[in-house]
Amino acid sequence: MRQRTESQGVPYSYLVDNIKVLLIFLVVFNHLIAFQLVKADIVVRYVWYAITIFHMPAFVFMSGYLSKKPQDVLKNVKNLLIPYILGYSLTWYATIWIGKRMDYELLRPSGTVMWYVLALFIYRLTIEALGKVRFIVPLSIVFALWAGTRPEFTTYLSSSRIVVFFPFFVAGYLWKSDYTKVVRKFKGKWVLIPISGLLLYAIPNFMIANKIPIDIFRGNHTYQLSGMDDITGMLIRLLMYLVSFVLVLTFLALMPDVKLPITFIGRNTMGIYFFHYPIMIVLNGLLLLSIPQMLNVWVLFGVSWIFVLILGSTPVSFIYNGVLNLLTLLVFKREKQVQDEGLEEEYDEDDRYETMLKRKKAIEELAATLEKEHTEKVKEKASGNTVPDKKEEFFSEEDLEEEEELQEEEIEETQEFEELQALDELLNAIEPQEEMEALMEKEEQKEQDE
């Protein structure tokens, strides 16, 4: 893959951008045809079923792949939780504005598309821990299959959807760019196209023929509320996992990894996701989506691209990010540097090791000075420059006092030297060896430069 370094903490490529462009287009197109055209055209209904099987699972997979960087709670609140509240409120207001009734249930985002943003917020807060669990992907699939039998998993906080789509997020989180290289080099990768086509043809046919509602793919309710028994529901959900993972593999293997004229949209998908559904609600409320000219799949295909190109443009992205930054500035306090008098250096990580290095040098200089003085005194005594020793009986009182003072000074100097050595050893014990070596090299380089 042609890679660029980005802040997500993963090798970013044009391949990732191009996949995201395709998926966000399918999100918009699928929502647009669902308003009127699905009811009027049976072929479009098959297409609707086929897209719904995999488009959000694939999107969640890509979100997991781009969530490898250690997560910051405050940043996720800004980028996900605040947009969730704003997006839900905007959708609610658009519904009320066209004259329809909708209860404002912020903790139950059914009837909107913002469940995905809430799910992504929760995924990113938990993935660093859950991603370390052994066999987390198959375990999460088993849990999701079981969750469909339990009434506890509902639309409240999107708990059902969060569980159902989590296997895709964790699979993306654990997916490595090296795996993509292997898939793209595989000579038989083109066989994925007929396999994907067969699955996307057979499953919608089976479901429509047996009058199985599309709700099972949305993961919003239990199997029974979706109109099927638990066994059938588990099988259909398992097929969804199979089809979705096959389609994701197909995209990773065959999607072009080159910069296309629309590749830039892959960096602005959040604004498209945020704005497109409220706009569609207004258009449908004004009956613009029910006029004969709009009941054509190719017309809506083109309209969907218009949505994507406009809402994914730089000006819209600038407005979206500007609003978020303004709200963040109003809601959260700006970070202030807390200082404690006399202790700033202790808590300043950037200067910590440099300060310790300076202290160590000072200790070494003091130790060398004391050792030098002690050596000079020994030499003086050895050379005979000092007053010859007198017999003990001839020592005067003054001589005894002077001798005692000298002994006390030597003891104090020895104690001070030992204390400095102990402090030096303590500093060495708490200093990371690699960082100290790096700092020493940096100091030597600086001296050479000077």
Disulfide bonds with the S-S distance in Angstrom:
none
